[in-house]
Amino acid sequence: MGIRVIVGSLSETSTFVVGMGAVVLVLVWGAITVSRFVRRSAERGVVVFQPSTTPLAMFGTLLGAILIASGVNNLNGETVIGFGFLSLFCLIVLATQLPALMVVSADDNGLTISFLGRRKSMAWKDVDWVYGLQSSMSTRGRARRTRSFFDTRVILEAGPRRRITIPLAMGGDATSRDALFKMAFERTTNARQGFRKARQVAERRAAK
């Protein structure tokens, strides 16, 4: 009864905004649930890695709640502008967190990426180039400033048109992440390894 009273008192625009908020919540949590189901249904003996979905869930829920609250309260003026900027910020963060829905599984034959029901596979023997992309972080100690490097993602290519990118800097189970990183370099025995091998890779591909 209470829900009917609220909906009945809303304008068309407010009802639309509330509906958009509900859609955001359903889409975000539905996508997270599907990705977790895919991860849990992986076969035994397969290394499975998925980035952390916590930021995606948090900002998706926040965006949905903002839209619903702004619609229900019929906000206007400066409040609408503030909520608009906050919604835009959440939307940008959500876009950067979409790789968290990716589930990467690897075995002795190769690896497979599942993303919202779509699958892409690549055999280890087909990979001709594998490399990691790094970021750096600087920390200041008592005596000096030190800079450490860490891999943000691993990229595997099988020819110029087939590529798989594995995100490493978005959280997730560290054991599975490290095992997958190790497999990507140990199992690709036919591949050139390292970003600096770009010229060799290009020459090798041109010779085929």
N, C-alpha and C positions, 0 to 999 in steps of 0.2 A: 504494500500500500504506500509506504514511504517513498519507494523508488518511483512509483507512478506519479506522485505529487511533485517530486523534484523534476522529472522529465517533462511533465505537463507545464511547469512554470518556466521552462527554458525557451529561448528564442531559437530560430532555425540555425543561426550561426553557432550558438552555444551548444546545441545538440550535436552539430557536426564536429565541433572540437572535442566534446566528450567521447563521441564515437571514434574519433581518430586516436584518442588516448587509449581506449579499450583495444583498438586494433593493434597499436604498438605493443601493448602488454601481451596480447595473444601471439603475435608474430615472434617477439623476442623469446618468450618462454617456450613457445612451441618449437622454435629452431634449436634452442639449447637442449630441450628434451630429446629431440631426434638425434642430435649429435652425441649425446651421452648414451643413448640406446645403441647407436652404431659402435661406439667405443666398447661397450660392455659385451656386445655380441661377437667380438672378434674371436677367432679361433685360438686355441691354446698353442703355445710355442711361437707366437707371433709377437714381435715388439710393437706395442701400440702407444702412440703419443698424441695428446691433445693439449693445446695451449689452455691456460686458465680462462674459464668463462665468467669469472667473478666480476671483472669490470664491465663486461657486456651486460650481465644481469643487473648490475647496480645502476648503470646509466640508462638502460632500457626501462627499468622500473621507474626511475626518477623522471624520465621524459614522459612516460604514460601518466604518472601521477600529476605532473605539472599541467599537462593538457586537460586532464579531467577536472582538476581544481580550478583552472582558469575558466573552463566552460561552465561549471556549476555555479561559480561565484559571479559570473557576468562581469569580469574585470574590464576596466577601461583606463585610458590615460597613461600615466607613467607606469602603473603597475603592469599593464599589458606589454609595454616596451621592455620592462625588466624580465618578465616571464618569457617574452619572445627571444631575448638574447640568451637566457638560460636554456631554453629549448634548443636554440641553434647550437649552443656549445655541446649539449648532450648528443645532438644528432651527429656532430662532427666526430665526437669521441666514439660513438657507435660505429661509424663508418670505418674508423681505424681498428676497431676490435672485431670486425667480421672474420678475420682469419682464425679467431678462437673457435669457430664452428667447424674447423678443419680437423679431421681425424686421419692420422698417418699411421699405416700399419706396414711392417716390413718383415720379411722372412728370408730364407736362403736364396730364393729366386729373384726377388725384387721388392719394390714397394708400391703401395697403393694409397692414394689420397681420396677420401670421401668428403664431399662438401654438399650438404643439403640434398642428399640422395644421388648426387652425381659422382661418378668414380673415374679416376685417372690412374692408370698403372704404367710402370716402367720396369723392365727387367734390368738387373745389374749389368748383364753382358752387353746391353744396348747403350749404356751410358758412355759417352766419349769425353765428357768434361764435368768435373765436380769441383766446386769451390765454395768458400764461405765468405760472407760479407761481414765486416767488423765495424764496431763502434768503439770509441775510447772514453774512458772516464778518468778524470784527474782527481787525486786526493792529496790533501796537504797534511804532512806530518810535522813533527817538531823541528826536524832538521831540513827537510826538503819536500818539494812537491813531486809526487810520483804519478805516472800515467799507466793505466792498465787497459788492455784490449780484450774484448769479448766478442764472440760470434753472435750476430743478431739473426742470421738465417743461413741455411745451406741451399745451394742451387745445383741441381743435377740436370744436365742436358744430354739428349740423344739426338744429335743433329741440330741444325739451326732452328727447327720449328717445334721441337718437343722439349718442354722444360717443366720441371717440378720444383717449387720453392717451399722449403720447410721453415716456418718461423720458429726461432729458438728463444727470443727475448720477450715472450709474452707469458711467462710463467708455465705452469703445468708440472707434472711429475718429473723431478730432476733425473731420477734413475733411468726412466724410459727415454728422456731427451738425450742423455749422454750415450745410451746404448744405440740410439738411432744415429746420432752423429758419428759414432765409431763405425757402425755398419756402412754408412754412406761413403766412407773413405777406404774401408778395408775390403768391401765386396766389389767395388768398381775397379777391378784389376785391369780392364782394357781402357781406362779413362786417363786423361791428363788431369792432374790434381793441382789446384791452386789457381787464383785469378791471374797470376803472372804468366800462365801458360796459354793465354788467349791467342797469341800469334801462332804457336805450335798447333793449337786446335784448328785455327782457320786454315793453315797450310795442309793439315791432315784431311780436313773436310774437302778442300778444293781438289786434292789429289784423287779423291774417290770418283 
